[in-house]
């Protein structure tokens, strides 16, 4: 996996007002934390963040650089993952980012996107490809995080599925969770009743009732009176 490099700076102010000020100045407020360090408040240039990090899927290893190494030694050359990313609900602008520092020698749990390739046999027969999960949790070293995990679905027939146990993973990467959990399947085709057929069926079902309603009522003969008299 290619490591992304991002320039950062330390920030001293906190609070919503300071965060808004940073965003107006073209920067993203962020924090750097980890199991072996104290939390530090930092900032990243918005343009650089969007260009290098904002579009990435899954977990990617990022190298934080502080002033080319000439600045704050505590923040320089730190290997991290983005643990949380907040965006504006309307504009989708980045509001805040959480960077989690990792130890390159220790295995960790991350989510990796699934990529489905091929056209299933079941789809050719009229079925529908139905992803059940779009990503899967794996355990590996930070330097071995896959960019994605590819699943060949071309052999799937209707009602068949690919399960966690069937994943082809790179060396050193272990899938977590129930091995029997399905990840993608092919559903049977959906049969929709045509409007003309539905109208015809409704007409046939309603015919007896309509005929009975249309038939003239027969007036019963008066007691003691024979037909033809009078």
Rosetta blueprint (number, residue, H / E / L):
1 X L
2 X L
3 X L
4 X E
5 X E
6 X E
7 X E
8 X E
9 X E
10 X E
11 X L
12 X L
13 X L
14 X L
15 X L
16 X H
17 X H
18 X H
19 X H
20 X H
21 X H
22 X H
23 X H
24 X H
25 X L
26 X L
27 X E
28 X E
29 X E
30 X E
31 X E
32 X E
33 X E
34 X E
35 X L
36 X L
37 X E
38 X E
39 X E
40 X E
41 X E
42 X E
43 X E
44 X E
45 X E
46 X H
47 X H
48 X H
49 X H
50 X H
51 X H
52 X H
53 X H
54 X H
55 X L
56 X L
57 X L
58 X L
59 X L
60 X L
61 X L
62 X E
63 X E
64 X E
65 X E
66 X E
67 X H
68 X H
69 X H
70 X L
71 X L
72 X L
73 X L
74 X L
75 X L
76 X L
77 X L
78 X E
79 X E
80 X E
81 X E
82 X E
83 X E
84 X E
85 X E
86 X E
87 X E
88 X L
89 X L
90 X L
91 X L
92 X L
93 X L
94 X E
95 X E
96 X E
97 X E
98 X E
99 X E
100 X E
101 X E
102 X L
103 X L
104 X L
105 X L
106 X L
107 X E
108 X E
109 X E
110 X E
111 X E
112 X E
113 X E
114 X E
115 X E
116 X E
117 X E
118 X L
119 X L
120 X L
121 X H
122 X H
123 X H
124 X H
125 X L
126 X L
127 X L
128 X E
129 X E
130 X E
131 X E
132 X L
133 X L
134 X L
135 X E
136 X E
137 X E
138 X E
139 X E
140 X E
141 X E
142 X H
143 X H
144 X H
145 X L
146 X L
147 X L
148 X L
149 X E
150 X E
151 X E
152 X E
153 X L
154 X L
155 X L
156 X L
157 X L
158 X L
159 X L
160 X L
161 X E
162 X E
163 X E
164 X H
165 X H
166 X H
167 X L
168 X L
169 X L
170 X L
171 X L
172 X L
173 X L
174 X E
175 X E
176 X L
177 X L
178 X L
179 X L
180 X L
181 X L
182 X E
183 X E
184 X E
185 X E
186 X E
187 X E
188 X L
189 X L
190 X L
191 X L
192 X L
193 X L
194 X L
195 X H
196 X H
197 X H
198 X H
199 X H
200 X H
201 X H
202 X H
203 X H
204 X H
205 X H
206 X H
207 X H
208 X H
209 X H
210 X H
211 X H
212 X H
213 X H
214 X H
215 X L
216 X L
217 X L
218 X L
219 X L
220 X L
221 X L
222 X L
223 X L
224 X L
225 X L
226 X L
227 X L
228 X L
229 X L
230 X L
